[in-house]
Amino acid sequence: MSYLVTIGLEVHCQVNTRTKMFCACETSFGDTPNTHTCPVCLGLPGALPVLNREAIEKTLLTGLMIDCGSPEISKWDRKNYFYPDMPKNYQTTQMDLPLCIGGGVPLYEHCYPTDVRKSIANPGKTVRLNRIHLEEDVAKSTHLGSSSLIDFNRAGTPLMEIVTEPDLESGEEAFAYVRSLQMILQQGGVSDADMEKGQLRCDVNISLRKKAEEPLGQKVELKNLNSISAIRRAIHFEIQRQTEELDRGIPQIQSTRRWDDDRGETQMMRTKEDAHDYRYFSCPDLLPIETAPLLAKVRPLVPELPHEIAARFESDLGVTAYDASVLSSDKHLALYFEAVSDAAIPGKKVANFIINNLLGTLNERSLGISECPVVPEKLRALLLLMENGTLAANQAKEVFTVLFESPEKDPAAIADSLGFKPAVAGELEGLVEQVIANNPSEVEAVKGGNEKLLNFLTGQVMKSASTKPNPKQVTELLRARLL
């Protein structure tokens, strides 16, 4: 039997502040364990928290980027539970008055998995948000079978929890949602949102029901998924698992499960508590805040969002919708593309070279665009050589290969050293006449309509030239002479 699938996501995103949410300890990744701690983030008795203003501002900025509203007053609450990664036995979070309410995240088509982009079920979909609240991250637990190790360097890091409405219907939509959200967070500079570093983690809530008019089925939560591909695979497995059990008459219970990536399956952790089991109450150590002054401060900082950048690239620089989506997917890449662009070079040619050559080379070296050794000015100079006819496309690629390894060199000098330079005045014309005279049968065939033989004649001219001129120029000379 087929069932209607309803999915909601809770994305936990670390805010990129220099210090933690309630203390002055440095936020860090990969440092020696338990070296960035103090009485506050260790939960020692008598230690009092102090709010991190920057974390609050960046959370409000996130809300503005995705059309959230904010209450006039926002406050902090205590969420009580017992676990080794939270020594206070409560987490300072937000319950009834979070910083951001409502809003929505557009699902960018290029953020879907590659294999489904041509058959997206709900193109143009926007996933509604319920809220964004700000809290403190917990310590990192490393489990070693019979024992566990706790690193409190992460404890207290500012953490946004971005909660959707139950609007998603598939693993593919969840994949697109997390990737689209990740791009927006990075564009706004509120988080690096690097899932490999644990800066972005996701809980998935899934329920199945037979008909749309029925109440939602029992919610099963998949906890702490830390890669976008794992989110998709876990959802696929869980839909199949619940479907098989429901078909056999086994009712689902509200529960929490973990994803075992090696086995490709979810495993039961515990039956799920309801919110009242956490015994929320207002934090007595922190005063509520007025959001209006902070919103006024960050509103001018709202950046151009990826879909807005893509639209501008299409309208102003003449690139295709696909190229625009790729170039706007990373703020550093978008800035690089704009820095290379020049009125003398069609935007499509700039986009093609960056996407097909530059990004390909960076991927081969496992480098990001921000680590690219070729500065935009050098790439622009190279593309101008191609645009003015000095270099053919293949020649420009050869020059780029050398330029990538020796970025201090000038593209024109590299082209010259490789022999890619215009022929001496009149030389090409003379060589064209000579080749025409030496290949009468091919010449007659070209005149008779077999233009493919122009490539043969071009090759004969190139062999005779003292330099390596642009083959396109040679072909055009032959075409003008013969046709």
Secondary structure, 3 states (H helix, E strand, C coil): CCCEEEEEEEEEEECCCCECCCCCCECCCCCCCCCCCCCCCCCCCCCCCCCCHHHHHHHHHHHHHCCCECCCEECCEEEECCECCECCCEEEECCCCCCEECCEEECCHHHCCHHHHHHCCCCCCEEEEEEEEEEECCCEEEECCCCEEEECCCCCCEEEEEEECCCECCHHHHHHHHHHHHHHHHHHCCCCCCHHHCCEEEEEEEEEECCCCCCCCCCEEEEEECCHHHHHHHHHHHHHHHHHHHHCCCCCCCEEEEEECCCCEEEEEEECCCHHHHCCEECCCCCCEECHHHHHHHHHHCCCCHHHHHHHHHHHHCCCHHHHHHHCCCHHHHHHHHHHCCCCCCHHHHHHHHHHHHHHHHHHCCCCHHHCCCCHHHHHHHHHHHHCCCCCHHHHHHHHHHHHHCCCCCHHHHHHHCCCCCCCCCHHHHHHHHHHHHCHHHHHHHHCCCCCHHHHHHHHHHHHCCCCCCHHHHHHHHHHHHC
